């Protein structure tokens, strides 16, 4: 199993929960120039086409010394996205962008991400794109996850992964850049 599967599933669940809350909040904050509400408060309202909603949330991770690097690391980033809910076939497609930084030992790295996650019945998550990348001071990059990942919880099926994820070399480069 991909080492990011647990955090990816958590991110997926968080994104879906944030999306549900956003559905309610977006209905209240709709602009007057929209012809109709795409994220209605009343879910029984059926608007033609996909429901389109936006959401945003902050992520804060504190990694104590010894968990990734020999020193404390703080990772903060803001995720923004647009989610489309489709009925036929049923699925939710979220386009996400994240920007922030990782700090440790008096140094800072810029973190970026741009990816798409599709949630389909019963519980299948498909991610593709760049889930996370850190820009290094020398112009290089450390990739946390990039590629394609399909994780089927229900029905239970083997995970499919093509791409690269945060390996030991990336951890070493990440920590060295913060030294």
N, C-alpha and C positions, 0 to 999 in steps of 0.2 A: 504494500500500500504506500502511496506517495506520502512523504513525511508531512506535507501540508494539508492532507485530507481533513484532519480534525479541525484545524483553524479555518480551512476553506468551508467546511460544513457550517461552522459557527458563523462565519462571515455571510454565508448564504442565508442562514436562518435569521441573522440580524437584519440583512438586507430586506428579506421578505417581511419581517415585523415592522421595520422602518417604513417600508412601502405601504403596509396596511394603515399605519398611523398617518402617513402622508396623505393617503386617500381621504381621510377624514379632514385633515388640516387644509389640504389644497382646495377642498370644496368651499371652505370658508374664505380662503384668500384668492379666489378666482378674480381675474381681471375683468373689467367691464367690457373690454373689446372682444372677448371670446363669444362666438355665436351660441355656444352651449357648454355646459359643464362636463368636462371629460372625466372627472373624478367625483361623481355624485356622492352626496352624503347618504342617500337612500340607494343601497345596492340593487333594489328591484327596478331602478330606472335603467332601461336598456338604450344606450346611445350607439348609433351606427358606428362601425369601425372599432379599432382597438381603443381601450381606455388608455390615456396617456397621462402619466403623473411624473412629477419630479420629487427628488428627495435629497437630503444632505445629512451627514452625521460625522462626528469626529471620532477618531481612534487614538487611544493613548496606551502605549505598552511600555512598561518599565521592566528591564531585564537586569536583575542584580548581577554583580560580579560573579563570574563562574558559570552563568547559564548560557552565554554566547561568547563574551569576551572576558578578559581578566579584570575588567572594570565595569562599572554600572553603565548601562546604555538606556537612553530614553528615545522612543520612537513615537512621533506625533504626526498625524496627517488627517486631512479633511477629504471625505469622499462625497462626491456629488454625482447624481445620475438621473437618468430618465428610464422609467419602466413602462413597458407596453404590455397590456393584458389582452390576450386573444382568446376567442371562444372556439374557433374551428381551424385547426385542432387546438385544444386548450393548452395554454402555456403562458408564461410570463417571461419577457425578455428585458433584461436590464443592461443599459449601457452605462458604464461607470468610469469616472476619472478621479484620481486621487493625487493630491500634492501635499508634501510636508517635508519632514526632516528626521534624521537620526542624530542624536548628540551623545557624546561620550568623551571623557578624558579631555575636555576643553575643545573638541573639534566637532564640526557639523557636516553631515552629508545630506544632499537633496534627494528626496524620495519621490518618484513619480509612478503612475500606473494608468493604464487605459485598457479596459477589457470588457467583454460581454459575457453575461451569465444568463443562461436559459434554464428555467425551472419547468419541468413538464411532468405529467402524471406518471406514475403515482407519486414517487419522490425520486426524480432524476435531475441532477444538476450537471450542466454542460458549460464549461468555461473555456474561453479562448481569448488570447491577447496577452498583454503584459500586466501581470498582477502586481508586480513590484520591481523597481529598479533603483539602485542608488548610484548617483554620479560621484565619481572619485575625483580628488583634487588634480590628479595627473591627466584627467580627461577620459579615463577608463570608466567602466561600469561594472557593478555587481548586480546580477539578476537574481531576484528572489524566486520568480516563477514566470515563465513565458512559454506559451504553446497552447496545447489543447488537452483538456481533461474532462472525462465523462465519468461521473460517479453515480451509480444507480443503487439507491438504498432500498427502494421498493419498486419493482421487483429486485431482489438481491442479485447483482451480477458483478463480475470482476471489473475493477476500475480500468479504464483505458487512458493512457497518458502518452503524449508525444510532445517533446520539448525539453526544456531544462528547468531544474528547480535548484534551490539553495543548497549547494553541496559543501563539503569540507573546504575546498579551495575558495569558494565564495565567502565562507565564514572567515577564513584567514585573511582574505583581502579586505573584507568589511572591517574587521578589528584592526588591521594594520593601518587602514585609512583614518581611523579614529585615534590612533596612537600619536 
